[in-house]
Amino acid sequence: MGLEELRKHGYNVGLTATEYSLKLIDELASNVPKADDYKELRQLYENIVNKLFSERPTSAQASNMLRDIGLIILKGIKENIDVKKTKKDIVNALDSWKKKVIKECEEAALIASRRLIDGDVILTHSRSLCVLKALEYAKKEGKKLSVYVTESRPGMEGLVTAEKIAKLGFNVKLIVDSAVRFFMKDVDKVLLGAEAVAVNGATVSKVGSSLISLIASEARVRVFVIAPITKFNIETLFGELVKLPEGDWRRLMSVEVYASMPENYRARVPLFDVTPPSYIDGIATEKGFFAPQALPVIMKEVYGSWPPKLVSIEEILNALRGEQL
């Protein structure tokens, strides 16, 4: 089946959470130097925030990055710092964020790889750079693994994941999403990436992850999530719910296929879901491997207090809009 034929059946691979964060970082880094004054800088920031909220409101990592950048802009305006100095500070901060995103994914993946035992049968879902890195580390350690990969609709990112894992030299079996319960009896561990982690340990991942975790819990198979701390969503501490976006029919089929459907046909395409902490056995971070219930301890160590004293992006935006330029 060729690529065009695959697209007719929903092959439409999106960016991973890590890739999306890096994309926004690069976009900001290329546009910040072009801003002539604080007014343009503020508008650029508001535009990129609106883009995040419309495209990927689930991305905690990108939100945490934009919180830091917004505070730099707000400080520059309030303290009347030369805009050239502020732009330089932003570019330096973005460079640090880019290095941090890559480094912490690798460190969390290394910690996760140590939970994999020679001979394990792994099941993974969708596409995650951190999961692929964990399997890469396991290969370097000489572990022999077998891996089940779901197709991961919508998007069918599992096709890409299966190909990459096969190139590592592992035995790979690609399965349809609906067959997870059938194959779970053969699985030793489930390994998932994360879009965001709430402060109670609930995890936002590609849609289907919660069902896989439920089935794993039923079968007494351990579920491990790989999530650098930059993917922890602090707003959930204050009752803010993680918004779960939906895609449109283009995520499922081509224009030709859609045109052939009945007139009253409507497609709903959820992209992410939430896995309760009770279905997760451990979260691998760059700080170590923790049970979901231990997250407040980690957050206190990272932010210096519990609850952490952080402002939301909305508060930053409101403050920026209130400043007279």
Salt bridges, closest charged atoms under 4 A:
GLU4 OE2 - ARG7 NH1 2.95
GLU5 OE1 - LYS8 NZ 3.97
GLU5 OE2 - HIS9 NE2 3.47
GLU19 OE1 - ARG127 NH2 2.71
ASP26 OD1 - LYS98 NZ 2.96
GLU27 OE1 - LYS51 NZ 2.69
GLU46 OE2 - ARG321 NH2 2.77
ASP89 OD2 - LYS85 NZ 2.88
ASP95 OD2 - LYS99 NZ 3.26
GLU107 OE2 - LYS103 NZ 3.29
ASP120 OD2 - LYS189 NZ 2.60
GLU136 OE2 - LYS133 NZ 3.27
GLU136 OE2 - LYS140 NZ 3.57
GLU141 OE1 - LYS143 NZ 2.91
GLU151 OE1 - ARG153 NE 3.33
GLU157 OE1 - LYS206 NZ 2.50
GLU163 OE2 - LYS167 NZ 3.75
GLU195 OE2 - ARG56 NE 2.65
GLU218 OE2 - ARG181 NH2 2.83
GLU235 OE2 - ARG67 NH2 2.49
GLU246 OE2 - ARG268 NH2 2.34
ASP248 OD2 - ARG250 NH1 2.56
